[in-house]
Amino acid sequence: MTIELKPEQERLLHEHLATGLFRSIDDLLTAALSNLPRNGRFDASVRRQAVRRMKEFGERHQLSFGEPITRKSLHENHRF
């Protein structure tokens, strides 16, 4: 298979190779492709982890999923 890369894509590949984490472009592509969702769907555990992290973020920053965002709360900490 022949793949044509945009210059930016090729630059990114070479940057990642330069880190030493990958021995070859084949290794880098295998690692990248193995992280893609299969069948166009995300793994349920990945989804649960993302939701957990969003909830933790909300708690850390005192946000609530049930509370609507109002114009007042949007402008509360806004500096002009």
Backbone torsions as a table, in degrees:
resi	resn	phi	psi	omega
1	MET	NA	135.6	176.7
2	THR	-108.9	129.7	-179.7
3	ILE	-121.2	131.7	175.2
4	GLU	-100.7	128.0	-178.9
5	LEU	-106.5	148.1	170.8
6	LYS	-72.7	153.7	-179.7
7	PRO	-53.8	-39.3	179.8
8	GLU	-64.5	-39.6	179.1
9	GLN	-66.0	-42.1	178.6
10	GLU	-64.3	-40.1	178.1
11	ARG	-61.2	-42.9	179.5
12	LEU	-63.8	-41.7	177.0
13	LEU	-58.7	-46.5	-179.2
14	HIS	-66.9	-35.5	176.3
15	GLU	-62.2	-44.4	179.9
16	HIS	-68.2	-36.4	175.8
17	LEU	-63.9	-37.0	-178.3
18	ALA	-65.9	-20.3	179.2
19	THR	-69.5	-20.2	-179.0
20	GLY	86.5	-0.6	179.4
21	LEU	-74.4	-21.1	-178.6
22	PHE	-126.1	140.4	-179.2
23	ARG	-82.9	-24.4	-177.3
24	SER	-154.6	170.3	175.8
25	ILE	-64.3	-35.2	176.8
26	ASP	-58.1	-45.7	178.8
27	ASP	-61.9	-43.5	-178.9
28	LEU	-63.7	-46.0	179.9
29	LEU	-65.4	-38.6	178.0
30	THR	-61.9	-44.3	178.6
31	ALA	-63.8	-43.3	-178.7
32	ALA	-65.8	-46.0	-177.7
33	LEU	-68.5	-30.6	179.8
34	SER	-69.7	-17.0	178.8
35	ASN	-91.1	-3.5	178.1
36	LEU	-77.3	147.4	177.1
37	PRO	-65.9	144.8	179.3
38	ARG	-89.3	144.5	178.7
39	ASN	55.2	28.3	178.2
40	GLY	71.3	10.6	-178.8
41	ARG	-124.9	146.9	177.4
42	PHE	-84.7	148.2	175.3
43	ASP	-62.2	138.4	-177.9
44	ALA	-59.0	-36.1	-179.6
45	SER	-68.0	-34.6	177.5
46	VAL	-66.1	-42.1	178.4
47	ARG	-62.9	-44.9	179.1
48	ARG	-61.6	-41.0	179.1
49	GLN	-63.8	-40.4	179.4
50	ALA	-64.8	-42.3	178.9
51	VAL	-64.8	-42.2	178.7
52	ARG	-60.4	-43.4	-180.0
53	ARG	-66.5	-36.3	177.1
54	MET	-65.5	-41.0	178.6
55	LYS	-64.2	-43.4	178.2
56	GLU	-61.3	-41.3	176.9
57	PHE	-60.0	-45.5	179.5
58	GLY	-61.0	-42.3	178.8
59	GLU	-66.4	-42.6	-179.0
60	ARG	-62.6	-34.9	-177.3
61	HIS	-105.6	16.5	176.1
62	GLN	54.4	48.4	176.1
63	LEU	-105.9	156.1	179.5
64	SER	-131.1	135.8	177.1
65	PHE	-71.3	-26.2	-176.6
66	GLY	-86.9	-15.2	-175.3
67	GLU	-90.6	123.3	179.2
68	PRO	-70.7	150.4	177.0
69	ILE	-85.1	123.2	-179.7
70	THR	-106.3	163.1	178.4
71	ARG	-57.5	-38.6	-179.5
72	LYS	-62.2	-45.9	-177.8
73	SER	-69.7	-29.9	177.2
74	LEU	-66.6	-35.8	-176.5
75	HIS	-96.2	-3.2	-175.7
76	GLU	-54.6	-45.8	-176.8
77	ASN	-109.6	12.9	-179.2
78	HIS	-76.5	133.0	178.8
79	ARG	-108.8	130.3	-178.1
80	PHE	-92.3	NA	NA
